[in-house]
Structure formats: structure tokens, C-alpha cells
Amino acid sequence: MASRFRIFRKPLVSSLEGSTFAVAAAVCLHNYIKSAEEGVPFCDRRYCPLDYANNMSPDGCINDGKWRTEEALAIIRLSRTGSNIYSRQAEDIRTLLNYFCHEGAKMLT
């Protein structure tokens, strides 16, 4: 479920009642989508394709599904992507703004 519903990738921060409701809602949605895809050929399924879930080979071995190798799609933390120094052009515009609003301001008559 965590591979499809991001809410389950971290501990739930809610009351027991709220957590129970969230799990029940996710299970209902999961079951609904799975039942809606029953008539769709395996190659065209988007929610749970044939090789997405674990499966058992004819000799009884369990094969891992693609969900185990799928990268987490949650938002990842970014490191610094730039500096706090604004560009030279932005500095020039701010200088002009300050000039025209203060010492360079003239009243039009």
C-alpha cells in the first residue's frame, strides 16, 4: 500500500481514530481500483500491472515484484540550489527604486 499511497511512507501523525479512517479509506480505494481494472488486459493495467506485485513461479519460488525496486516518488529534500546573493540586475533595480522614491524624488506641479 505504501508504494501507491504516499501517506503510508511515514508514520501517521493523527489520532487512532484518524489513522484507522485513513487506512480504511486507502484499502477501499485500492480495492475499488483493483476491481475496476479486472476487465483490462494485464499489459494495459496502470495501477497494478502483472509484474508489479510479488508472484509465485510454477516451482513455488516467490518472485519480487517491481514495487520493491520502485524509487520513492515522494518529494525529496533538496540541498542548497543557489546562493542568497541576488543578481546584479536586481540590485541595480533596487538602487534606482530607492533613488526615485527618496533623494531623487521630485513633486510634479
N, C-alpha and C positions, 0 to 999 in steps of 0.2 A: 504494500500500500504506500510506503514512503517513496517508492520510485515514481509514483504517479501523483501523489498528493504531498506537496512541499510542507504542509503544516506538520507532518509527522517526522520530519527530518531533525527536529529539535524537540526537547521536552516541552509538553504543552503547559503554558502558563495560564491556567484557569482553574476554576473550582472543579471538584469531582463531577458535579452535575454538568458543567460546561464541557468538560473533557469527554464525558460519556456521550453527550449530544453530538459533539464533533466527530467522534469515532462512528457513531450510528449513522450520521449523515453521509460520511465518506463511504461506509460499507453499502448503504442504499444506492448511492450514486455509482459506485463500482459495479454492483450487481445489475443496475439498470443498463449501464453502457455495455457490459458483457452480454446481457440478453439481447440488446439491440443489435449487436454485431454477430449474433449466431447465424443469421442468414447470409452474411457476407463471406466470400471465399477467403481462406487464410491469407493468401498473398495480398489481398486488398484491405485487410483489417489494419486500423490505425492505433487503436487503444491497446490491444494485446495481440500482436502478430504471433504466428506459430512458434517461432524460436525465442520469443520474449520471456516466457515463463520457463521454469525448470521442467524437464520432461524425462521420461524413463525410456531407455533403449530396450529393444526386444530381449537382451540378455539380463535385464534387471538393473543395469547401472543408471544412476541418476546423472543427467547432463545439466550443467548450469545454464540458465537462460541468460539472454543479453542484458536483463535488468541488473545483473551483478557487475557488469563491466561498464554500465552507463555512467557517464560523469554526472555529478550532481548539477542540476540545472538551476539551483538556487542562486541568488545574487551573491557573488563573491566579494570579499573585501579587496579594495584596490590599494596599492601602495601610492605614494605621492606621484602624481602625474604631471606636476608642473611646479612653478615657484609662486611665491606670494608677491613677486615684483611685477607690477603692471607694466604694460608695454610703453615704449617711448611716446607713441602716438596718443595713448590715453593720458599720459602725463601732460603733454602739450595742450590737449583739450581742457584739462582741469585748470591749467595755468591761465589760459585765455578766459575761461569762465570766471575765475576768481578776479582777474583784472577788470573785466567788463562789469562785474557785479559790485566791485568795491572802489579801488582808486581810479579806475578809468571810466567810471560811470558818469554820464552827463544827463542832466534833465533836458528833455526836449520841450521847447516852448513854441 
